[in-house]
Amino acid sequence: MKYYRSGGYLYKKLIMNSTIIQAAGGLVFNKDNQLLMIYRRHFWDLPKGKLDEGETLEQCAVREVEEETGLRNVHVKKLIGITYHDYFDKWSNKDVTKETHWYEMHITDEQKVIPQTEEDIEKAEWVTKEKAFTYLKNSYPNIVEIVDKSGFI
């Protein structure tokens, strides 16, 4: 997977008639300052998903976090950053660039995490900084980038 920081890259993708999909997700922290990570398709990841028509990016991030983890009352604190990655969508037969907006989020109470198995999420865990280092060795470059940018590690 590739990630890009340059706005020029998006301009180039638009000129080349590539499809850009907007998505949003969260770096969710609990009261013990642990980060919520999910394990999906053999990699450690963060909850995220595609923007639905009529919703804001913040609403999308909260909805996706709640759907994929079973959490409730997730509060958005701030935008951390944006990542990009390219993939081939076999359903539309097109190259796609996913632009994901990442938000710092918090929960204030203890809640049970329930992985959304319909989205191939096998595990969802609260991790310390030390455990995050280990998990990020088996993650995607854009996830490592955004966790680093958050200041968690």
KOLLO-706889 format. One record per residue: residue number from 1; residue in one letter; x, y, z of N, C-alpha, C in turn. Coordinates in pm, whole numbers. Example, Ala and Ser with C-alpha at 12.3 -4.5 7.8 and 13.67 -1.06 7.14 Angstrom:
NODE   seq   type      n.x      n.y      n.z     ca.x     ca.y     ca.z      c.x      c.y      c.z
NODE     1      A     1319     -569      780     1230     -450      780     1320     -330      780
NODE     2      S     1285     -225      708     1367     -106      714     1290        3      787
END
This chain:
NODE   seq   type      n.x      n.y      n.z     ca.x     ca.y     ca.z      c.x      c.y      c.z
NODE     1      M       82     -118        0        0        0        0       87      124        0
NODE     2      K       41      226      -69      114      351      -72       32      457       -1
NODE     3      Y      100      551       62       30      665      118      101      792       71
NODE     4      Y       24      898       63       75     1021        6       32     1138       92
NODE     5      R      115     1238      101       84     1356      179       58     1476       89
NODE     6      S       93     1468      -33       89     1583     -122      -47     1601     -186
NODE     7      G      -97     1723     -182     -222     1754     -253     -203     1739     -403
NODE     8      G      -79     1755     -452      -50     1738     -593      -82     1599     -642
NODE     9      Y      -66     1502     -554      -97     1364     -591     -245     1349     -624
NODE    10      L     -331     1408     -542     -475     1398     -569     -511     1465     -700
NODE    11      Y     -450     1579     -726     -475     1649     -852     -439     1558     -969
NODE    12      K     -324     1493     -960     -280     1401    -1065     -380     1287    -1082
NODE    13      K     -431     1232     -969     -527     1123     -977     -656     1168    -1046
NODE    14      L     -700     1291    -1018     -821     1343    -1081     -803     1357    -1231
NODE    15      I     -688     1408    -1271     -659     1425    -1413     -658     1289    -1482
NODE    16      M     -608     1188    -1415     -598     1055    -1474     -732      981    -1468
NODE    17      N     -838     1048    -1423     -972      988    -1420     -981      873    -1320
NODE    18      S     -910      882    -1214     -914      780    -1111    -1026      811    -1013
NODE    19      T    -1078      709     -951    -1185      726     -853    -1125      753     -716
NODE    20      I    -1175      858     -650    -1132      889     -514    -1251      865     -421
NODE    21      I    -1229      783     -318    -1332      753     -220    -1292      816      -88
NODE    22      Q    -1383      889      -26    -1355      946      105    -1400      850      213
NODE    23      A    -1320      845      319    -1348      759      432    -1303      832      558
NODE    24      A    -1342      778      671    -1301      836      799    -1289      726      903
NODE    25      G    -1203      752     1000    -1182      654     1105    -1130      721     1230
NODE    26      G    -1106      637     1330    -1067      694     1458     -953      623     1527
NODE    27      L     -875      704     1595     -781      655     1694     -851      679     1826
NODE    28      V     -907      571     1881     -992      581     1999     -910      548     2123
NODE    29      F     -918      636     2223     -845      619     2348     -943      605     2464
NODE    30      N     -908      517     2559     -990      503     2678     -932      589     2791
NODE    31      K     -993      581     2908     -949      665     3022     -808      630     3070
NODE    32      D     -758      513     3033     -622      472     3069     -520      506     2959
NODE    33      N     -563      586     2862     -481      625     2747     -430      505     2667
NODE    34      Q     -516      404     2654     -486      290     2568     -556      313     2434
NODE    35      L     -496      265     2328     -548      281     2192     -625      156     2151
NODE    36      L     -738      175     2088     -817       62     2038     -765       22     1900
NODE    37      M     -725     -104     1887     -682     -157     1758     -767     -279     1724
NODE    38      I     -786     -299     1594     -864     -415     1548     -774     -504     1463
NODE    39      Y     -806     -633     1463     -731     -731     1384     -824     -781     1275
NODE    40      R     -788     -748     1149     -873     -782     1035     -786     -830      919
NODE    41      R     -823     -942      863     -754     -996      745     -603    -1007      765
NODE    42      H     -566    -1058      882     -426    -1089      917     -339     -968      947
NODE    43      F     -400     -850      967     -324     -730      999     -392     -652     1111
NODE    44      W     -311     -582     1191     -364     -490     1291     -398     -360     1223
NODE    45      D     -512     -305     1258     -567     -192     1186     -639     -101     1286
NODE    46      L     -701        3     1233     -785       93     1312     -923       96     1248
NODE    47      P    -1027      120     1326    -1162      124     1269    -1180      243     1176
NODE    48      K    -1237      216     1060    -1259      319      958    -1357      267      856
NODE    49      G    -1408      357      772    -1496      314      665    -1535      428      574
NODE    50      K    -1607      393      470    -1645      488      366    -1753      585      413
NODE    51      L    -1744      706      361    -1839      812      389    -1972      781      322
NODE    52      D    -2080      790      398    -2215      774      342    -2267      909      296
NODE    53      E    -2352      906      196    -2410     1030      144    -2483     1105      255
NODE    54      G    -2458     1234      263    -2528     1319      359    -2464     1328      496
NODE    55      E    -2356     1256      522    -2293     1267      653    -2160     1341      643
NODE    56      T    -2121     1401      755    -1991     1466      761    -1884     1361      785
NODE    57      L    -1759     1401      765    -1648     1309      790    -1642     1270      938
NODE    58      E    -1668     1365     1028    -1669     1333     1172    -1780     1233     1204
NODE    59      Q    -1899     1253     1147    -2010     1159     1169    -1974     1021     1116
NODE    60      C    -1910     1017     1001    -1867      890      941    -1769      819     1034
NODE    61      A    -1671      893     1086    -1571      832     1175    -1637      772     1299
NODE    62      V    -1728      846     1360    -1797      796     1480    -1881      673     1444
NODE    63      R    -1956      680     1335    -2042      568     1296    -1958      443     1271
NODE    64      E    -1850      457     1197    -1766      341     1165    -1703      281     1290
NODE    65      V    -1653      367     1380    -1595      316     1505    -1701      240     1583
NODE    66      E    -1820      297     1596    -1926      231     1673    -1970      101     1607
NODE    67      E    -1983       99     1473    -2024      -24     1405    -1919     -134     1417
NODE    68      E    -1792      -98     1399    -1687     -199     1394    -1642     -248     1531
NODE    69      T    -1674     -172     1637    -1623     -210     1769    -1731     -227     1876
NODE    70      G    -1854     -185     1847    -1961     -195     1946    -1958      -87     2052
NODE    71      L    -1863        6     2044    -1855      115     2141    -1970      213     2120
NODE    72      R    -2003      287     2225    -2106      391     2220    -2051      516     2287
NODE    73      N    -2114      629     2257    -2074      757     2318    -1927      788     2293
NODE    74      V    -1887      774     2168    -1751      805     2126    -1746      954     2094
NODE    75      H    -1648     1023     2152    -1637     1168     2136    -1516     1204     2051
NODE    76      V    -1539     1287     1950    -1431     1334     1863    -1361     1451     1929
NODE    77      K    -1228     1445     1933    -1151     1555     1989    -1095     1645     1879
NODE    78      K    -1025     1583     1780     -967     1664     1673     -926     1576     1556
NODE    79      L     -904     1641     1442     -850     1573     1324     -701     1554     1344
NODE    80      I     -653     1432     1323     -510     1403     1334     -442     1419     1199
NODE    81      G     -506     1369     1095     -446     1378      962     -524     1298      861
NODE    82      I     -470     1295      741     -533     1227      628     -429     1134      566
NODE    83      T     -472     1012      534     -384      919      463     -450      880      332
NODE    84      Y     -368      829      240     -416      786      108     -359      648       80
NODE    85      H     -441      565       20     -386      441      -34     -466      398     -156
NODE    86      D     -394      331     -246     -450      289     -373     -482      140     -370
NODE    87      Y     -590      105     -439     -622      -35     -456     -707      -52     -580
NODE    88      F     -718     -175     -625     -801     -206     -741     -933     -261     -691
NODE    89      D    -1043     -196     -728    -1176     -240     -688    -1230     -337     -793
NODE    90      K    -1235     -464     -754    -1277     -566     -851    -1424     -553     -890
NODE    91      W    -1506     -490     -805    -1649     -476     -837    -1673     -369     -944
NODE    92      S    -1599     -260     -936    -1616     -154    -1036    -1513     -164    -1148
NODE    93      N    -1414     -253    -1130    -1307     -272    -1227    -1228     -142    -1250
NODE    94      K    -1203      -70    -1139    -1132       58    -1146    -1024       66    -1039
NODE    95      D     -925      147    -1070     -827      184     -968     -892      289     -878
NODE    96      V     -870      274     -749     -934      362     -651     -826      416     -557
NODE    97      T     -842      542     -519     -762      599     -411     -857      627     -296
NODE    98      K     -826      570     -180     -906      596      -61     -837      705       21
NODE    99      E     -911      813       43     -864      926      124     -932      912      261
NODE   100      T     -853      878      362     -910      854      495     -873      967      590
NODE   101      H     -975     1025      650     -959     1131      750     -961     1065      888
NODE   102      W     -856     1088      967     -839     1022     1095     -860     1121     1209
NODE   103      Y     -944     1082     1305     -978     1167     1419     -933     1103     1550
NODE   104      E     -885     1189     1640     -862     1144     1777     -997     1140     1846
NODE   105      M    -1025     1028     1911    -1154     1007     1978    -1130      953     2118
NODE   106      H    -1232      971     2203    -1221      923     2341    -1353      864     2387
NODE   107      I    -1342      767     2478    -1457      722     2554    -1424      748     2701
NODE   108      T    -1525      777     2780    -1499      813     2919    -1535      703     3018
NODE   109      D    -1608      603     2971    -1649      495     3061    -1596      361     3009
NODE   110      E    -1598      262     3096    -1556      128     3054    -1666       64     2972
NODE   111      Q    -1628       11     2857    -1724      -55     2769    -1662     -182     2714
NODE   112      K    -1748     -278     2690    -1702     -402     2627    -1688     -377     2477
NODE   113      V    -1578     -421     2421    -1553     -407     2279    -1603     -534     2208
NODE   114      I    -1682     -514     2103    -1739     -626     2029    -1698     -613     1882
NODE   115      P    -1604     -696     1836    -1560     -688     1696    -1673     -721     1599
NODE   116      Q    -1685     -645     1492    -1787     -668     1391    -1738     -778     1296
NODE   117      T    -1780     -900     1321    -1733    -1014     1243    -1780    -1008     1098
NODE   118      E    -1890     -938     1071    -1938     -924      933    -1838     -846      847
NODE   119      E    -1752     -769      910    -1647     -695      840    -1511     -762      856
NODE   120      D    -1514     -892      887    -1393     -972      902    -1302     -928     1016
NODE   121      I    -1357     -861     1115    -1279     -820     1231    -1281     -934     1332
NODE   122      E    -1163     -990     1356    -1151    -1105     1447    -1134    -1063     1591
NODE   123      K    -1060     -952     1613    -1031     -907     1748    -1036     -755     1752
NODE   124      A    -1067     -703     1870    -1054     -560     1899     -997     -551     2040
NODE   125      E     -885     -479     2053     -815     -475     2181     -771     -334     2215
NODE   126      W     -775     -304     2346     -714     -182     2398     -567     -213     2418
NODE   127      V     -479     -131     2360     -336     -161     2368     -259      -45     2431
NODE   128      T     -157      -81     2505      -63       16     2561       34       59     2451
NODE   129      K      115      158     2479      216      203     2383      310       88     2346
NODE   130      E      351       12     2446      444      -99     2423      383     -205     2331
NODE   131      K      258     -239     2356      191     -340     2273      166     -285     2132
NODE   132      A      137     -155     2123      115      -93     1992      239     -107     1904
NODE   133      F      357      -89     1963      481     -107     1886      485     -245     1822
NODE   134      T      450     -346     1899      450     -483     1848      345     -502     1739
NODE   135      Y      224     -455     1764      116     -473     1668      141     -397     1538
NODE   136      L      203     -280     1547      227     -200     1427      331     -263     1335
NODE   137      K      407     -359     1386      499     -434     1299      422     -521     1201
NODE   138      N      296     -549     1234      209     -630     1149       87     -544     1111
NODE   139      S      115     -429     1051        9     -337     1014       44     -274      879
NODE   140      Y      -37     -181      836      -18     -113      708       64       15      730
NODE   141      P      142       56      631      223      178      647      141      302      684
NODE   142      N       22      316      626      -57      436      658     -110      432      801
NODE   143      I     -129      314      858     -171      303      998      -54      340     1089
NODE   144      V       64      292     1056      183      327     1133      203      479     1128
NODE   145      E      188      536     1009      205      681      992      109      760     1080
NODE   146      I      -18      724     1081     -117      804     1154     -106      783     1305
NODE   147      V      -70      664     1349      -49      641     1492       72      723     1538
NODE   148      D      177      724     1457      293      804     1490      257      953     1495
NODE   149      K      181      999     1397      141     1140     1390       55     1179     1511
NODE   150      S      -18     1084     1567     -105     1113     1681      -25     1144     1808
NODE   151      G      100     1103     1811      182     1121     1929      170     1008     2030
NODE   152      F       95      904     1995       77      792     2088      206      714     2107
NODE   153      I      282      698     1999      408      623     2008      526      715     1982
END
